[in-house]
Amino acid sequence: MNVSDDLIDRLSSETGRRLADSARAGRRRVLPKITQCCVTVTSDGRAVQDEYFESAPTLGELVDRVGPEAYVVSVAIRRKPLTRRFQHLLAVAE
């Protein structure tokens, strides 16, 4: 029995697509656990400070933490440091 090259190519590309979809779903599931939202604010226009949130904060959460007089300089999603991720895993395991 001969298997055509077209069939082999099609099955290979379908398998690759399924693997890529599976990996993409895994990354989407893990990404919120390894990232945090960093909001850089200033009160005087010179000194800045970074405030970290587990997810993107609402304006109310931001005002509660830094006060109504602060200005938002930037908002970025950053990966948590590897040591913090290990600490979190150890705390969950206990």
C-alpha positions in Angstrom: 0.0 0.0 0.0 1.4 3.3 -1.0 0.7 6.5 0.9 0.7 9.6 -1.3 3.1 12.5 -0.5 0.0 14.8 -0.4 -1.6 12.8 2.4 1.6 12.8 4.4 2.1 16.6 3.9 -1.5 17.3 4.9 -1.3 15.1 8.0 2.0 16.6 9.0 0.6 20.2 8.7 -2.5 19.3 10.6 -0.4 17.8 13.4 1.8 20.9 13.5 -1.2 23.2 13.6 -2.7 21.2 16.6 0.6 21.3 18.4 0.9 25.1 17.9 -2.7 25.6 19.0 -2.1 23.5 22.1 1.1 25.5 22.9 -0.7 28.8 22.4 -3.5 27.8 24.7 -0.9 26.8 27.4 0.8 30.2 27.1 -2.5 32.0 27.4 -3.3 30.0 30.6 0.2 30.7 32.1 0.7 34.3 31.1 -1.4 36.0 33.8 0.5 34.0 36.4 4.0 35.1 35.3 3.2 38.7 34.4 2.2 41.8 36.3 1.1 45.3 35.4 3.6 48.0 36.2 2.2 51.6 36.4 4.9 54.3 36.7 3.6 57.4 38.4 4.9 60.8 39.5 3.6 63.4 42.0 6.1 66.2 41.4 7.1 65.7 37.8 10.7 64.7 38.6 10.8 61.5 40.7 8.9 58.5 39.5 7.8 55.4 41.3 6.6 52.0 40.0 3.5 50.5 41.4 2.8 46.8 40.6 -0.6 45.2 40.2 -1.5 41.5 39.4 -3.7 42.7 36.6 -4.4 46.1 34.9 -5.8 48.3 37.7 -8.9 50.4 37.5 -8.6 54.1 38.0 -10.1 53.7 41.5 -7.5 51.1 42.5 -4.8 53.4 41.2 -6.1 56.4 43.1 -6.5 54.4 46.2 -2.8 53.3 46.1 -1.0 56.5 44.9 -3.5 59.3 45.6 -5.5 61.7 43.4 -2.5 64.1 42.8 -0.3 61.6 41.0 0.2 61.5 37.2 0.5 58.3 35.3 3.7 58.3 33.3 3.5 54.8 31.7 1.7 51.5 31.9 3.5 48.2 31.0 3.0 44.5 31.4 6.2 42.9 32.8 7.2 39.4 33.6 7.6 38.7 37.3 11.1 38.1 38.5 12.0 34.4 38.5 12.7 34.4 42.2 9.1 35.7 42.9 7.7 33.0 40.7 9.6 30.3 42.6 8.5 31.8 45.9 4.9 31.7 44.7 5.3 28.0 43.7 6.8 27.1 47.0 4.0 28.8 48.9 1.4 27.0 46.9 3.1 23.7 47.4 3.0 24.0 51.2 
